[in-house]
């Protein structure tokens, strides 16, 4: 049985002319130049904004904004047990339910 050739969707059989090559090169140079100008402008704006905002008051405000409040740190006051057996003994002694938290994988989801 003869082997069938695949249908050709795109063919580069035609030679690329020097004019087409020059137009393509000019487009690449123009794109690279525009990207460089844009990135320089973004960097300049970012550095000027950082200079205007970097003061002791703004750094203190950011620190207070990022630091968790007491309500967000409530989980630290829970009497966690390192093993299931220790937790089971404590739950039996205090006649309270036991929460068993099990998972498979990295606690931050980095698998």
C-alpha positions, 0 to 999 in steps of 0.5 A: 500500500503506498504511503500517503503524503500529509496535506501541506498547510503552510509551505516555505518553498518560496525564497524570501526576498531581500526586501522581505528580509529587510522589512522583517528586520526593521519591524524587529528593531522597531519593536525592540526599541519601543519595548526598551523605551517603554520599560525605561519609562516604567522604571523611571516612574517606579523609582520616582514613586518609591522615592516620594513614598519612602518615609518613616511614616509610610514604612510604619504604616505598611508594617502595621498593615502587613502584621497580623492583628490579634484576631488573625493570630487566634489560632496560635492560642489553640492547645495543639498537640503534636500527636494523635495519641496526645490529642486523644488523651487530652480530649478524653480527659476534658470530655471534648471532641477531637479535631483530626486534621489530615492532609496529603502534600505540602501545607502551602500547596507547593507540590 
